[in-house]
Amino acid sequence: MGSFTSPPSSGWYRAILDPAVNADIHLGGLTPYRLRFKLDDDNNNVADYIKFFRGDYATASYRPVLTIQYYVASMEIPTVDDGGKKSIE
């Protein structure tokens, strides 16, 4: 449904989710997300792991942040004063 960019350049992991997941978001409660590695093992004899913390973790700076960006398309609307149309962006 989505993939993290690797490695994160700013210390933040980012994933763009497939719009198909929108139907699975529980608006009245929690929505679990499950993560997995693309490869089960890269054969370098080093443990592969990443840490994510709970939303109520004691150290606030370690808590996950969900940032949603959306865009409103420009549209034509009539104006009362001149009867013409102006574009909103």
VEXGUVO-661563 format. One line per 8 residues: their letters; for each residue x, z negated, y of N, C-alpha, C. Coordinates in pm, whole numbers, plus 32768, in hexadecimal, padded with zeros to 4 digits. Each point is the difference from the previous one (the first is absolute). Layout:
VEXGUVO-661563
A	X Z Y X Z Y X Z Y ~ ...
This chain:
VEXGUVO-661563
MGSFTSPP	804F 8000 7F89 7FB1 8000 8077 8054 8000 807F ~ 807F 7FDB 7FF2 805A 8000 8071 808C 7FDD 7FD2 ~ 8065 801D 8050 808B 7FE3 7FDE 8046 7FC7 8079 ~ 805C 7FA2 7FE7 8052 7FCB 806C 806E 8063 8021 ~ 8023 8008 807F 8075 804D 8025 8079 7FAD 7FD7 ~ 806A 8040 7FDB 8073 7FB6 7FCA 8080 803A 8036 ~ 805F 7FAF 8026 7FF3 7F72 8020 7FC4 7FF1 808B ~ 7FC8 7F8A 801E 7FC6 7FF0 8085 806D 7FFD 8069
SSGWYRAI	7FF3 804E 8069 8068 8005 8067 7FF3 7F8E 8064 ~ 7F89 7FCB 800F 7FEB 7F97 8065 7FE5 7F78 7FC3 ~ 800F 7FF4 7F7B 7FE2 7F83 7FBD 7F6E 7FF6 7FD6 ~ 7FB0 8062 8023 7F73 8003 7FDC 7FE9 806C 7F98 ~ 7FB5 7FDE 7F9A 7FD5 8065 7FA0 7F80 803F 8034 ~ 7FF2 8080 7FE8 7F8C 8048 8033 7FC9 8058 7F91 ~ 7F7D 8000 7FF0 7FC0 8057 7F9E 7F84 803D 8040 ~ 7FF2 8080 7FF0 7F87 8043 802D 7FA7 800C 7F85
LDPAVNAD	7F89 7FC5 8009 7FA6 7FFD 7F8D 7FA9 807C 7FFC ~ 7FE4 802B 7F87 7FA6 806F 7FE8 7F74 7FD8 8032 ~ 7FBA 8054 8049 7F7A 7FDD 8031 7F9F 7FDA 7F90 ~ 801B 8027 7F85 7FA9 7FDD 7F90 7FF6 7F69 7FEB ~ 8065 7FB2 802F 7FFB 7F6F 7FED 7F9D 7FBD 805E ~ 7FD2 8044 8067 7FA2 7FC3 805F 7F83 7FCA 7FBB ~ 7FD0 8045 7F9B 7F88 7FD5 7FB9 8018 7F7F 7FB2 ~ 807E 7FE0 7FE1 8020 7F88 7FB2 801B 7F85 8056
IHLGGLTP	8001 800D 8082 801A 7F8D 8057 7F82 7FAA 8007 ~ 8011 7F81 7FDF 7F90 7FA1 7FFF 7FF2 7FC4 808B ~ 7F9E 802D 804B 7FF0 7FD5 808B 7FD3 7F6F 800D ~ 7FC7 7FC7 7F96 7FD0 7F77 8008 805E 7F99 7FC4 ~ 8078 802A 7FD9 805C 7FA1 7FC1 808B 803B 7FF1 ~ 8042 7FD7 7F95 8089 802B 7FE7 8005 8084 7FB5 ~ 8066 804E 801C 801A 807B 7FB7 808D 7FF7 7FC8 ~ 8010 7FF7 7F7B 8087 7FF6 7FC8 8047 8087 7FFF
YRLRFKLD	8081 7FFB 8016 8055 8076 7FF2 8067 7FE1 7F96 ~ 8019 805E 7FA9 8064 7FEF 7F98 8074 805E 801B ~ 8077 7FCB 7FEF 8079 804E 801C 804E 8013 7F7F ~ 8045 8070 7FF7 8059 8017 7F90 8072 805B 802E ~ 806E 7FF8 7FB4 8070 8059 801C 7FE2 808A 7FC5 ~ 8034 8066 803E 7FEF 8087 7FCC 8048 800E 7F7A ~ 8078 7FC7 7FF8 804C 7FFD 7F83 7FFF 7F72 7FCA ~ 7FF2 7FF1 7F7D 8002 7F79 7FC7 808B 7FC2 8002
DDNNNVAD	8068 8053 8001 808A 7FCF 8001 805A 8074 802A ~ 805E 7FE5 805A 805B 806B 802A 8086 7FF9 7FB8 ~ 8008 7FAB 7F9A 8075 7FF7 7FA6 8083 7FDB 8046 ~ 7FF9 7FB0 806A 807B 7FD7 8042 8024 7F6E 7FE0 ~ 7FB7 7FC2 7FA2 8018 7F76 7FD5 7FF0 7F9A 8071 ~ 7FB1 8020 8063 7FE1 7FA4 806D 7F68 7FF2 8006 ~ 7FD2 7F85 8011 7F70 7FE8 8005 7FC1 804C 8074 ~ 7F90 8040 7FE6 7FB5 8049 8066 7F88 7FAB 8029
YIKFFRGD	7FFC 7FD5 807C 7F90 7FAF 802F 7FF2 800D 8097 ~ 7F8E 7FD9 802F 7FE4 7FFA 808E 7FA3 7F89 8016 ~ 800E 7FBA 806D 7FAD 7F8B 801B 7F95 8021 8068 ~ 7F86 7FDB 7FDF 7F91 8004 805F 7FC2 7F76 7FFF ~ 7FD5 7FD1 8072 7FCB 7F79 800B 7F69 8004 801A ~ 7FBF 7F91 7FE1 7F70 7FF4 8012 7FDC 7FF6 8094 ~ 7F84 8020 801E 7FD0 7FF9 8089 7FFB 7F72 8037 ~ 7FFE 7F9C 7FA7 7FFE 7F75 802E 8085 7FB9 7FE4
YATASYRP	806C 804F 7FF2 8084 7FC7 7FE6 8027 7FA3 8073 ~ 8048 7F93 7FE0 8022 7F9A 8063 804F 8037 8076 ~ 805D 805B 7FE8 8050 803B 806C 7FB6 807A 8035 ~ 7FC8 7FF3 8076 7FAA 8069 8037 8046 8087 800C ~ 8081 8002 801E 8047 807F 8011 8010 804C 7F7D ~ 7FEB 7FBF 7F8D 8009 8042 7F7D 7F7A 8038 7FD2 ~ 7F95 7FDE 8044 7F7B 802C 7FD7 7FF1 8097 8015 ~ 7FB6 8042 7FA8 7FEC 8090 8011 7FA9 801D 807A
VLTIQYYV	8014 8075 8038 7FB2 802E 8073 7FC5 8087 7FDB ~ 7F81 800E 800F 7FBE 8080 7FEB 7FE7 803D 8088 ~ 803D 8072 801A 7FEF 8046 807E 7FB1 807F 7FE5 ~ 7F92 800E 8043 7FAB 8076 7FEE 8008 8053 807E ~ 8024 807E 7FEF 8003 805C 8072 7F91 8066 7FEB ~ 7FB6 8019 8067 7F98 8066 7FF7 8000 8051 8080 ~ 7FC9 8076 7FF7 7FFE 805A 8071 7F71 8031 8015 ~ 7FD8 800A 807D 7F7E 8034 8023 8016 808E 8033
ASMEIPTV	7FBE 805E 7FC2 800D 808B 802A 7FC3 8010 808B ~ 8038 805B 804E 7FC6 8019 8084 7F78 8041 7FEF ~ 7FA7 7FE7 805E 7F7A 8039 7FF6 7FCF 8026 808B ~ 7FA2 8058 8003 7FC4 802A 807E 7F85 7FAB 8019 ~ 7FF6 7FC9 807B 7F88 7FB3 8023 7FCC 8032 8087 ~ 7F7D 7FFE 8010 7FCA 802B 8082 8013 7F93 8068 ~ 8015 8029 807D 8008 7F9E 806C 7F81 800A 8054 ~ 7FD9 7F91 8039 7F84 7FFB 804C 8012 803F 808A
DDGGKKSI	8072 7FEB 8040 8011 802B 808A 8004 8097 8015 ~ 8040 804B 7FA5 8008 8090 8019 7FC1 8053 7F90 ~ 7FCD 7FBE 7F97 7FBE 8049 7F95 805E 804F 7FA6 ~ 8082 7FF8 801F 8061 8047 7FAD 802E 7FAB 7F8B ~ 8066 802F 7FBF 8036 7FB6 7F90 8093 7FE2 801B ~ 8029 7F8B 7FD7 808B 7FDA 800D 8033 7FD6 7F76 ~ 807F 8011 7FEC 803B 7FDC 7F7F 8037 7F73 8006 ~ 7FE5 7FB4 7F98 8038 7F78 7FF3 806D 8007 7F98
E	8072 7FC4 801B 806D 7FFC 7F9F 802E 7F73 7FED
